């Protein structure tokens, strides 16, 4: 009996998605300051947020990410925090950094098991003098890393989701100003313009390029052809040089037999000098 369509795998395909796992921390007002929020423990000096986000301009996380669990320090109430909808983040207060376990749960259509990551909650300034000066000026300590999630041979349902237009809908430029503005927000094909440079992005290169699409399959094939032609030129020159070397070695062998080794060596040195001058 054939497997359900949603569980079938797309062979020889891999789609990757970037995510940012990071944290931000700001200094809390000191004890006795009217601006200090109420109910915060006296020894807590920082307000922090740990998060999983998509890089700016990337497709929506919710296309493939179902929920995120953050395992924070066990002295916090309910240390296992679950975020089932964006934003995938947890905010708390504290006084010291610690390692946070991050568990990524994928959409059911993916058929994939959860993956684990780890992030260290950085509360104090770090880095060189320039970095610390920037952190001091902004009043925030940010520590984040780019992670990559690979879907090797994804299910047909996940492949469809990761290559669909819907994952870019949140980037559509809102139309303001009536019918003219609405028309300006559309591309020539009638689809909405995206809210980031260079037009639409997808898991696959578009077939044809345009002013709004700087990279395409046609351009990729043209570049491949250009590289192949240059490789052919180099290989031809290499063959010519190999033939010249073989001819020189043949002449040297004949000279050694005719004049003796010492005279042949002098001839070889002279020939080497001639080649250097030609270059």
The 8 nearest C-alpha neighbors of each residue, nearest first, counted from 0:
[[1, 2, 3, 4, 7, 6, 5, 8],
 [2, 0, 3, 4, 7, 6, 5, 8],
 [1, 3, 4, 6, 7, 0, 5, 8],
 [4, 2, 5, 6, 1, 7, 0, 155],
 [5, 3, 7, 6, 2, 155, 156, 154],
 [4, 6, 156, 3, 155, 7, 154, 108],
 [7, 5, 154, 4, 3, 8, 2, 155],
 [6, 8, 154, 4, 5, 155, 2, 3],
 [7, 9, 154, 153, 152, 155, 10, 6],
 [10, 8, 152, 153, 155, 154, 12, 11],
 [9, 11, 152, 12, 8, 153, 151, 13],
 [12, 10, 152, 9, 13, 151, 8, 153],
 [13, 11, 152, 10, 9, 151, 14, 153],
 [12, 14, 151, 150, 152, 15, 11, 149],
 [15, 13, 150, 149, 202, 151, 12, 16],
 [16, 14, 149, 148, 150, 147, 13, 17],
 [15, 17, 148, 147, 149, 18, 14, 150],
 [18, 16, 147, 146, 148, 53, 145, 15],
 [17, 19, 53, 146, 52, 145, 147, 54],
 [18, 20, 145, 52, 51, 144, 53, 146],
 [21, 19, 51, 144, 143, 50, 18, 145],
 [143, 22, 20, 142, 50, 49, 144, 19],
 [21, 23, 49, 48, 142, 141, 50, 143],
 [22, 24, 141, 48, 47, 140, 142, 139],
 [23, 25, 47, 140, 46, 139, 122, 45],
 [26, 24, 139, 46, 45, 138, 27, 47],
 [27, 25, 45, 44, 46, 28, 24, 138],
 [26, 28, 45, 44, 29, 46, 25, 35],
 [27, 29, 35, 32, 34, 26, 30, 44],
 [30, 28, 32, 31, 27, 35, 44, 34],
 [31, 29, 32, 28, 41, 35, 33, 27],
 [30, 32, 33, 29, 35, 28, 34, 41],
 [31, 33, 34, 35, 30, 29, 28, 36],
 [34, 32, 35, 31, 36, 28, 30, 29],
 [33, 35, 32, 36, 28, 31, 29, 27],
 [34, 36, 28, 33, 32, 37, 27, 29],
 [37, 35, 34, 39, 38, 33, 28, 27],
 [36, 38, 39, 35, 40, 34, 33, 41],
 [37, 39, 40, 36, 41, 35, 43, 92],
 [38, 40, 37, 41, 36, 43, 92, 35],
 [41, 39, 43, 42, 38, 93, 92, 37],
 [40, 42, 43, 39, 30, 44, 38, 29],
 [41, 43, 40, 44, 94, 93, 39, 30],
 [44, 42, 93, 94, 40, 41, 45, 92],
 [43, 45, 94, 27, 93, 26, 42, 46],
 [46, 44, 26, 27, 93, 92, 25, 94],
 [47, 45, 92, 25, 24, 91, 27, 26],
 [46, 48, 24, 23, 91, 90, 92, 45],
 [47, 49, 90, 23, 22, 89, 50, 91],
 [50, 48, 22, 89, 88, 21, 90, 23],
 [51, 49, 88, 21, 87, 20, 22, 52],
 [50, 52, 20, 87, 19, 88, 21, 18],
 [53, 51, 19, 18, 50, 54, 20, 87],
 [52, 54, 18, 19, 57, 60, 55, 17],
 [55, 53, 57, 56, 18, 19, 52, 17],
 [54, 56, 57, 53, 195, 58, 52, 170],
 [55, 57, 195, 54, 58, 170, 194, 53],
 [56, 58, 54, 55, 53, 59, 17, 167],
 [59, 57, 166, 167, 60, 56, 53, 62],
 [58, 60, 166, 61, 62, 57, 167, 53],
 [61, 59, 62, 64, 63, 53, 58, 52],
 [60, 62, 64, 63, 59, 65, 85, 84],
 [63, 61, 60, 59, 64, 166, 160, 161],
 [62, 64, 106, 61, 105, 60, 65, 157],
 [65, 63, 105, 61, 106, 60, 66, 62],
 [64, 66, 106, 105, 104, 61, 63, 83],
 [67, 65, 83, 104, 82, 64, 84, 103],
 [68, 66, 103, 82, 102, 81, 104, 87],
 [67, 69, 81, 102, 80, 101, 82, 70],
 [68, 70, 101, 80, 100, 79, 71, 81],
 [71, 69, 79, 100, 99, 78, 80, 101],
 [70, 72, 78, 99, 69, 73, 79, 100],
 [73, 71, 74, 75, 78, 70, 97, 99],
 [72, 74, 78, 75, 71, 76, 77, 70],
 [75, 73, 72, 76, 78, 71, 77, 93],
 [76, 74, 73, 78, 72, 77, 71, 91],
 [75, 77, 78, 74, 73, 79, 72, 71],
 [76, 78, 79, 75, 80, 73, 74, 71],
 [77, 79, 71, 73, 75, 76, 70, 80],
 [80, 78, 70, 77, 69, 71, 81, 68],
 [79, 81, 69, 68, 78, 70, 82, 77],
 [80, 82, 68, 67, 83, 69, 79, 66],
 [83, 81, 67, 87, 66, 84, 68, 80],
 [84, 82, 66, 81, 65, 67, 85, 87],
 [83, 85, 82, 86, 66, 87, 65, 61],
 [86, 84, 87, 83, 82, 61, 88, 60],
 [85, 87, 88, 84, 52, 82, 50, 51],
 [88, 86, 85, 82, 51, 50, 67, 84],
 [87, 89, 50, 49, 86, 51, 48, 90],
 [88, 90, 49, 48, 50, 91, 87, 80],
 [91, 89, 48, 47, 49, 88, 92, 46],
 [92, 90, 47, 46, 48, 89, 93, 45],
 [93, 91, 46, 45, 47, 43, 90, 94],
 [94, 92, 43, 45, 95, 44, 46, 91],
 [93, 95, 43, 44, 45, 42, 96, 92],
 [96, 94, 93, 122, 97, 121, 120, 123],
 [95, 97, 120, 121, 122, 119, 94, 98],
 [98, 96, 120, 119, 99, 95, 72, 121],
 [97, 99, 119, 118, 120, 100, 117, 96],
 [100, 98, 71, 118, 70, 117, 119, 101],
 [99, 101, 117, 70, 69, 116, 118, 102],
 [102, 100, 69, 116, 117, 115, 68, 99],
 [101, 103, 115, 68, 67, 114, 116, 104],
 [104, 102, 67, 114, 113, 115, 105, 66],
 [103, 105, 113, 66, 65, 67, 64, 102],
 [106, 104, 64, 65, 63, 107, 113, 103],
 [105, 107, 65, 63, 108, 64, 109, 104],
 [108, 106, 109, 110, 105, 111, 65, 63],
 [109, 107, 106, 110, 157, 156, 5, 154],
 [110, 108, 111, 157, 107, 106, 154, 105],
 [109, 111, 108, 107, 6, 112, 154, 106],
 [112, 110, 109, 105, 113, 107, 106, 108],
 [113, 111, 114, 110, 104, 105, 109, 103],
 [112, 114, 104, 103, 105, 102, 111, 115],
 [115, 113, 103, 102, 112, 116, 104, 101],
 [116, 114, 102, 101, 103, 113, 117, 100],
 [115, 117, 101, 100, 102, 114, 118, 103],
 [118, 116, 100, 101, 99, 98, 119, 115],
 [117, 119, 99, 98, 120, 100, 21, 116],
 [118, 120, 98, 97, 99, 121, 117, 96],
 [119, 121, 96, 97, 98, 122, 22, 118],
 [122, 120, 96, 123, 119, 142, 22, 140],
 [121, 123, 24, 96, 120, 140, 95, 124],
 [124, 122, 121, 125, 140, 96, 24, 95],
 [125, 123, 131, 140, 134, 122, 126, 135],
 [124, 126, 131, 123, 127, 130, 140, 121],
 [127, 125, 130, 131, 128, 124, 129, 132],
 [126, 128, 130, 129, 131, 125, 132, 124],
 [127, 129, 131, 130, 132, 126, 125, 133],
 [130, 128, 132, 131, 127, 133, 126, 134],
 [131, 129, 133, 127, 132, 128, 126, 134],
 [130, 132, 134, 128, 133, 129, 124, 125],
 [131, 133, 135, 129, 130, 134, 128, 136],
 [134, 132, 136, 130, 131, 135, 137, 129],
 [133, 135, 131, 137, 132, 139, 136, 140],
 [134, 136, 132, 138, 133, 137, 131, 139],
 [135, 137, 133, 134, 138, 132, 139, 131],
 [138, 136, 134, 139, 135, 133, 140, 132],
 [137, 139, 135, 136, 134, 25, 140, 26],
 [140, 138, 25, 137, 134, 24, 141, 23],
 [139, 141, 24, 134, 23, 124, 122, 25],
 [142, 140, 23, 22, 139, 143, 24, 21],
 [143, 141, 21, 22, 121, 23, 140, 144],
 [21, 144, 142, 20, 22, 19, 141, 145],
 [143, 145, 20, 19, 21, 146, 142, 18],
 [144, 146, 19, 18, 20, 17, 147, 143],
 [145, 147, 18, 17, 19, 144, 148, 20],
 [148, 146, 17, 16, 18, 149, 15, 145],
 [147, 149, 16, 15, 17, 150, 146, 18],
 [150, 148, 15, 14, 151, 147, 16, 13],
 [149, 151, 14, 153, 13, 15, 152, 148],
 [152, 150, 13, 153, 149, 12, 14, 11],
 [151, 153, 12, 9, 10, 13, 8, 11],
 [154, 152, 8, 150, 151, 9, 158, 157],
 [153, 155, 8, 157, 7, 156, 6, 109],
 [154, 156, 158, 157, 8, 5, 7, 9],
 [155, 157, 5, 159, 154, 158, 108, 160],
 [158, 156, 160, 154, 109, 159, 155, 108],
 [159, 157, 155, 161, 160, 156, 153, 154],
 [158, 160, 156, 157, 162, 161, 163, 155],
 [159, 161, 157, 163, 158, 162, 156, 62],
 [162, 160, 158, 159, 163, 157, 202, 62],
 [161, 163, 159, 160, 202, 201, 158, 164],
 [164, 162, 160, 165, 161, 159, 166, 201],
 [163, 165, 166, 167, 162, 168, 201, 160],
 [164, 166, 168, 167, 163, 160, 169, 62],
 [165, 167, 58, 59, 164, 168, 62, 163],
 [168, 166, 165, 58, 169, 170, 164, 59],
 [169, 167, 165, 170, 171, 166, 164, 193],
 [168, 170, 167, 171, 59, 166, 165, 58],
 [171, 169, 194, 168, 193, 167, 172, 56],
 [172, 170, 193, 194, 168, 169, 192, 191],
 [171, 173, 194, 193, 174, 170, 192, 184],
 [174, 172, 171, 175, 184, 181, 170, 194],
 [173, 175, 181, 180, 184, 172, 176, 177],
 [176, 174, 180, 177, 173, 181, 178, 179],
 [175, 177, 180, 174, 178, 179, 181, 173],
 [176, 178, 180, 179, 175, 181, 174, 182],
 [177, 179, 181, 180, 182, 176, 175, 174],
 [180, 178, 182, 181, 177, 183, 176, 184],
 [179, 181, 183, 176, 182, 178, 177, 174],
 [180, 182, 174, 178, 184, 179, 183, 177],
 [183, 181, 179, 184, 180, 185, 178, 174],
 [184, 182, 180, 181, 185, 179, 186, 174],
 [183, 185, 181, 182, 192, 191, 174, 180],
 [186, 184, 191, 192, 182, 183, 189, 190],
 [185, 187, 189, 188, 190, 192, 191, 184],
 [188, 186, 189, 185, 190, 191, 192, 182],
 [189, 187, 186, 190, 185, 191, 192, 182],
 [190, 188, 186, 187, 185, 191, 182, 192],
 [189, 191, 186, 185, 188, 192, 187, 184],
 [192, 190, 185, 184, 186, 171, 193, 189],
 [193, 191, 185, 186, 184, 171, 172, 190],
 [192, 194, 171, 170, 195, 198, 199, 172],
 [193, 195, 170, 172, 171, 192, 196, 56],
 [194, 196, 193, 56, 198, 197, 170, 199],
 [197, 195, 198, 194, 193, 211, 199, 56],
 [198, 196, 211, 212, 195, 213, 199, 210],
 [199, 197, 211, 196, 193, 212, 195, 192],
 [198, 200, 193, 201, 197, 212, 192, 211],
 [201, 199, 198, 202, 204, 203, 167, 57],
 [202, 200, 203, 162, 199, 204, 163, 161],
 [201, 203, 162, 14, 161, 204, 200, 15],
 [204, 202, 201, 205, 162, 200, 216, 206],
 [203, 205, 215, 216, 206, 201, 214, 202],
 [206, 204, 215, 207, 216, 203, 208, 214],
 [205, 207, 216, 215, 217, 204, 208, 218],
 [208, 206, 215, 205, 217, 216, 209, 218],
 [207, 209, 215, 212, 213, 214, 206, 205],
 [210, 208, 212, 211, 213, 207, 214, 215],
 [209, 211, 212, 213, 208, 197, 198, 214],
 [210, 212, 197, 198, 209, 213, 208, 199],
 [213, 211, 209, 208, 214, 210, 197, 198],
 [212, 214, 208, 211, 209, 210, 197, 215],
 [215, 213, 212, 208, 218, 204, 216, 219],
 [216, 214, 205, 208, 204, 218, 217, 207],
 [215, 217, 206, 219, 218, 204, 205, 220],
 [218, 216, 220, 215, 219, 207, 206, 221],
 [219, 217, 221, 215, 220, 216, 222, 214],
 [218, 220, 216, 222, 217, 221, 215, 223],
 [219, 221, 223, 217, 222, 218, 216, 224],
 [222, 220, 218, 224, 219, 223, 225, 217],
 [221, 223, 225, 219, 224, 220, 218, 226],
 [222, 224, 220, 226, 221, 225, 227, 219],
 [225, 223, 227, 221, 222, 226, 220, 228],
 [226, 224, 222, 228, 227, 223, 221, 229],
 [225, 227, 229, 223, 228, 224, 230, 222],
 [228, 226, 230, 224, 229, 225, 223, 231],
 [227, 229, 231, 225, 230, 226, 224, 232],
 [230, 228, 232, 226, 231, 227, 233, 225],
 [229, 231, 227, 233, 228, 232, 234, 226],
 [230, 232, 228, 234, 229, 233, 235, 227],
 [233, 231, 229, 235, 230, 234, 236, 228],
 [234, 232, 230, 236, 235, 231, 237, 229],
 [233, 235, 237, 231, 236, 232, 230, 238],
 [236, 234, 238, 232, 237, 233, 231, 239],
 [235, 237, 239, 233, 238, 234, 240, 232],
 [236, 238, 234, 240, 235, 239, 233, 241],
 [239, 237, 241, 235, 236, 240, 234, 242],
 [240, 238, 236, 242, 241, 237, 243, 235],
 [239, 241, 243, 237, 242, 238, 244, 236],
 [240, 242, 238, 244, 239, 243, 237, 245],
 [243, 241, 245, 239, 244, 240, 246, 238],
 [244, 242, 240, 246, 245, 241, 247, 239],
 [245, 243, 247, 241, 242, 246, 248, 240],
 [244, 246, 242, 248, 247, 243, 249, 241],
 [247, 245, 249, 243, 244, 248, 242, 250],
 [248, 246, 244, 250, 249, 245, 251, 243],
 [249, 247, 251, 245, 250, 246, 244, 252],
 [248, 250, 246, 252, 247, 251, 245, 253],
 [249, 251, 253, 247, 252, 248, 254, 246],
 [252, 250, 254, 248, 253, 249, 255, 247],
 [251, 253, 249, 255, 250, 254, 248, 256],
 [252, 254, 250, 256, 251, 255, 257, 249],
 [255, 253, 251, 257, 256, 263, 252, 258],
 [256, 254, 259, 260, 263, 252, 253, 257],
 [255, 257, 253, 254, 259, 258, 252, 260],
 [256, 258, 254, 255, 259, 253, 263, 252],
 [259, 257, 255, 254, 262, 256, 263, 260],
 [258, 260, 255, 261, 262, 256, 257, 263],
 [259, 261, 255, 263, 262, 264, 258, 256],
 [262, 260, 264, 263, 259, 265, 258, 255],
 [261, 263, 265, 264, 260, 259, 258, 266],
 [264, 262, 266, 255, 260, 254, 261, 265],
 [263, 265, 267, 261, 266, 262, 260, 268],
 [266, 264, 268, 262, 267, 263, 269, 261],
 [265, 267, 263, 269, 264, 268, 270, 262],
 [266, 268, 264, 270, 269, 265, 271, 263],
 [269, 267, 271, 265, 270, 266, 272, 264],
 [270, 268, 266, 272, 267, 271, 265, 273],
 [269, 271, 267, 273, 272, 268, 266, 274],
 [272, 270, 268, 274, 269, 273, 267, 275],
 [273, 271, 275, 269, 270, 274, 268, 276],
 [272, 274, 270, 276, 271, 275, 269, 277],
 [273, 275, 277, 271, 272, 276, 270, 278],
 [276, 274, 272, 278, 277, 273, 271, 270],
 [275, 277, 273, 278, 274, 272, 271, 270],
 [276, 278, 274, 275, 273, 272, 271, 270],
 [277, 275, 276, 274, 273, 272, 271, 240]]
